[in-house]
Amino acid sequence: MIPFAYERAATVGEAVDRTGAPGSVLLAGGTELVNWMRLGVVGPSSVVDLKAVPGLADITADGGTVHIGPLAKLNDVAAHPLVAERMPVLTQAIHLAASGQLRYLATIGGNPLQSTRCPYFRSETPTPCNKRRPGSGCAARHGITDNQAIFGWTDDCIAVHPSDPGTALVAFDAVYTTRSAGGGRRIAARDLDTLPAEDPAAHNILRPGEVITDIEITGTAARSSYLKVRPRTSYEYARLPWRSCSISRTRWSDGRGSRSARWRCDRGGSTPPRSCSSGTASVPPLHSVPSRPGLPRRGRCRATTTRSSWLAMRSRGP
Amino acid sequence: MPLVHNVRTRLTVNREEMSVEHDTRLTLLDFLREHQDLTGAKKGCNRGECGTCTVLVDGRRVNGCMILLADLDGAEVTTVEGLAPQGALHPVQHAFIDNDAFQCGFCTPGQIMSAVGCIAEGHAGDNAEIREWMSGNICRCSAYPQIAAAVAQAAKDMRS
């Protein structure tokens, strides 16, 4: 890694100030940043640790709205009763993300902010990559396309956003509250990521010096589940050997007592939350999803969900 | 290589308190192996994928390669060397021997620390749960069935 200065922010305001300067980045769980620094993907001169700021890991409820602090560790979010009872899809998505050890480091705010990446992005030997070197092209487009995007891709980028929890947050229309020097804003989860058609070099819409301070989820979906297709029931990215997607299926009542059903089909695109829209329209069956030229339309893939959630889904009535 | 940016971190490693001035780039794993001679934790992938660097920080299992030491001010770190008092074996270590749960032994310290964490979390209920919750630890020798059996046995032993 190239040398960097390390400091701990005492307040969100300090973190906003310090990371607004060029070359300065925010450190949360570190499970993204430390690897990128080691590989030379990023080389900040200053790392500002957010974890000393009090109150950013709290999980609270305000009536029908749950507020999750961005620094809450993934395992802690998944285990919290408010999450497990009101939105089990998020608990399951978290449990299917990364590994048990990583989930004690990684945070719920940092996870959706992961870089959209593929093996060419990660390559230590420079290869064309519009995210690493804007304008250089996309080596993956005519290279090895295993597990790359099936929705939302362009010739400039076919990589996939890896976040499972982020997918579930979009299914819930979660809102990220941010603070920045200009004041801050509320960002709908589905708007967080940047599609390659909008800017192939960008990963998300956060600006330097913009810090997530809260993740807000309104409504409950006690009967919801997260389905992740993996080649093995193990710590693994969602895979696209043929066709696969992570589906959050929710049925919930809003305050007025009406019910709606939502499917979210993701992991197909560079920005999972927008790669396939939700709503009451049905998700096309896997075998009929349009393919890229040269790829087969049918194939087998293995959908797995956590065993406990499968049992829970089966035991629940219609 | 000259230190460019230093920071001071106070932490406890295997019940020993220490105060260390170090380069900001130093990871917990490198600190343990290179500076403390605690070579139980291994550097398998150095990117959080293999789990051979698993240690406990404040009782929770984490990948040592993914943590900057600077992040651990005030933390308590436990490595495999500090798992059991001198001359004794932890029930997990016993179970690994009883179930022939290692061949070359390279992944074993990480597996053991991860198993300690997994059992404490309550995720050793059955074989499927153990396999999923231990999937952050890779074994090239493929001792997985024996490792899972060891975790199950240790969980049972520790309950009684």
Chai-1 contact restraints between the chains, C-beta under 6 A:
chainA,res_idxA,chainB,res_idxB,connection_type,confidence,min_distance_angstrom,max_distance_angstrom,comment,restraint_id
A,M1,B,R25,contact,1.0,0.0,6.0,A-B,restraint_1
A,P3,B,V4,contact,1.0,0.0,6.0,A-B,restraint_2
A,P3,B,H5,contact,1.0,0.0,6.0,A-B,restraint_3
A,F4,B,T24,contact,1.0,0.0,6.0,A-B,restraint_4
A,A5,B,H5,contact,1.0,0.0,6.0,A-B,restraint_5
A,Y6,B,V7,contact,1.0,0.0,6.0,A-B,restraint_6
A,Y6,B,T24,contact,1.0,0.0,6.0,A-B,restraint_7
A,Y6,B,A70,contact,1.0,0.0,6.0,A-B,restraint_8
A,T31,B,M66,contact,1.0,0.0,6.0,A-B,restraint_9
A,V34,B,M66,contact,1.0,0.0,6.0,A-B,restraint_10
A,N35,B,R47,contact,1.0,0.0,6.0,A-B,restraint_11
A,S99,B,G136,contact,1.0,0.0,6.0,A-B,restraint_12
A,G100,B,W133,contact,1.0,0.0,6.0,A-B,restraint_13
A,G100,B,G136,contact,1.0,0.0,6.0,A-B,restraint_14
A,Q101,B,T54,contact,1.0,0.0,6.0,A-B,restraint_15
A,Q101,B,R61,contact,1.0,0.0,6.0,A-B,restraint_16
A,Q101,B,V62,contact,1.0,0.0,6.0,A-B,restraint_17
A,Q101,B,N63,contact,1.0,0.0,6.0,A-B,restraint_18
A,Q101,B,G136,contact,1.0,0.0,6.0,A-B,restraint_19
A,L102,B,G48,contact,1.0,0.0,6.0,A-B,restraint_20
A,Y104,B,R60,contact,1.0,0.0,6.0,A-B,restraint_21
A,Y104,B,V62,contact,1.0,0.0,6.0,A-B,restraint_22
A,L105,B,V62,contact,1.0,0.0,6.0,A-B,restraint_23
A,L105,B,M66,contact,1.0,0.0,6.0,A-B,restraint_24
A,S234,B,S135,contact,1.0,0.0,6.0,A-B,restraint_25
A,Y235,B,S135,contact,1.0,0.0,6.0,A-B,restraint_26
A,Y235,B,G136,contact,1.0,0.0,6.0,A-B,restraint_27
A,R307,B,A128,contact,1.0,0.0,6.0,A-B,restraint_28
